[in-house]
Amino acid sequence: MTRYVALFGSINVGGNRLTMADLRWAFEREGLTGLETVVASGNLLFDYDERPLDGLEDLFAHVLQDRFDIATFAAVRDRAAMAEAVEGNPFTGLGADNLVHTLFLEREPDPAAFEKLAADHAGRGPEKLAIGKRSLYIDYVDGVGGSRLTNAFIERRLGCRGTARNVRSIARILAKMG
């Protein structure tokens, strides 16, 4: 069995309140094992046979829609991908751990779409951007709350959904993944 994490978007923000106990319960009913949550923002660790993950992200999103009426996106990653989210992030160690993020995307970002995102954001704020593997690296420099670089802005330009975690949260997830 391999250890994975499902990173849910929009959990415990914008009115989508869900206890982590309820999140674990929903996926226990789906037969997943080794369930554990990290931070109360929709990070679910689980064990899964080492086989293709095709459709698993859709299943996770469907369960939340069906059981809790929460329309969301789930990014499923293994330990190596989570480590890459820190080690491959060019802003790790340069910016504050709570301001440097990895936006985990549902698919590989198109380089031309990334260039459009970067061009459209130029002059809108001090944030720094870099493209990764099925991810976008962001240094929010002055903070996320007042930034004009929102998930909606990013998703419209990249044409795919994502969910962000800061370096500090990713480190907590990695510690729990063993």
N, C-alpha and C positions, 0 to 999 in steps of 0.2 A: 504494500500500500504506500502511496505517496501522499505527502502532506501538502495541501493547497489552502489558499485563502480566496474567499469570494468577497470582493469589495463592492458594496452596494452604493449606488448614488442616491442622494436625497433621503437618507434615513435620518430621522431626528432633526430635520431642518425643514422649514417651510410647511409645517403642519403635519408632516409624515412621521408621527410619533409611534415608536415601536420599542417595546422592551427587548433587551437582548435575550431574556429567557423565552419570550414568545418567538423570537427569530430562531433560536436553537430548537424549540419544540416543533416548529413548522418543518424543519429539515430532518429532524428525527423521524417524523412521520413519512418522509420520503426515503427512509432507509439509510441515510448517511451516518457515518460513524466518526468518532473522535471529535465531535463538535465542541467548539470553544469560541467565545467571542473575545475581541480585543478592542478596548475603548468603545464607548456607547454610540458609535456612529456607523454601524453596519459593516463590521469586519468579522467574517465568519470563517474560522479554521475548520477543516474537515479532512478526513482520510478518504482516498479514492483509488481504485485500481489504476495501475499504470496502463492506460489505454487512451485513445483519442478523446479529447474533451468536447468534440463537436456537439453542439446542442445544449451543453451543460449551462452555459450562460443564459440561454433562452429559458431553460427549465427554472433556474433560480428566479429570473424576473417573473415568470408565469406564476410561481408559487406565491410570491409577494402580492401580485395582482389578485390572484384567486382567493387567498386566505385573509389578506389585510386591506385590499382595495388600494394598494400603493403601486402606482405605475413607476417603474424604476429600471435601471440598467445594472447589470452585475458584470464585473471584470474578474475572471478567475485566473489566478497566477500561482505558479509553484515557487519554491524557495529561491531558486536561481533567478527567476524573473524579479522577485522582490529585492534580492541583493543588487541586481543590475539597476533597479530604480534608485538606489542610493549611489552605488559605485559608478554608474554610467552617467549620472546627473552632473553636468559640468559646473553646477552652482553649489554642490555639496561642499561644505567647508569654507566657502567664500561668503555665503549669506547665512543669516540666522536659521537654525534648524526648523523653527516654526514658520518661516517665510519661504523656504525653498520647498517646492512641491514637485511631485510627479503626477501628471494627469494620465490615468490608465485608460486607454482608448479601446473601443470595441473592435477596431481593426487597425491595420498599418496605415498611418497617415500618408496621404499623397504629398510628395515633395512640393508640387506646384501649389497645392492648397495651403501647405505650411508657409510658403513664400508669400502668398496672398494674405494670410493671417498676420505675418510679421509686418508686411507693408501697410496693411490697414491699421495695425496697432501703433505704428511709428508716430511719435509725437503725442500719443494719448496718455502716456504714463512712463514711469521709470522701469517697469518690469522688463526682465530679460527672458528670452525664449530660446529653446533648442529642441530639435526633434530627436526622438528616441525610437526604440523598437516597440511598436504598439503603444507609444506613450509620447507625452509632451513634457518637457522639463521647464519649470517656471521658477524664477526668483521674483517674489512679489515686492522686494526691496522695502517699501513703506507700509506693507500690510495688505491683507486680502480684503478686509472690510470696505475700504474706500476705493479699491481698485476698479478701474473701468474695464479691466481684462477679466470678464466674467465667463462662466462656463457657457452661457448662451452665446456670447460673442464668439468664443472659440469654436463651439460646435457648429454654428452657422457657416463658418469659414472652412472648417475641416470636413464638414459633411458627415460627422460621426459623433456619437456620444462618448462621454468619459466621466470618470469620477476621480477626484484628486485626494491625495494624502500628503502630508508634510513629512520631512525627513524624520522628525521625532516619532511620529506615528508609525512610519514604516519600520523604524528600529524596534519599536515595541512588538510589532507583528513578527518580525524576524526572530526576536528573542523567544517568542512563543512557538515558532515553527521548529525550533531546535537546530 
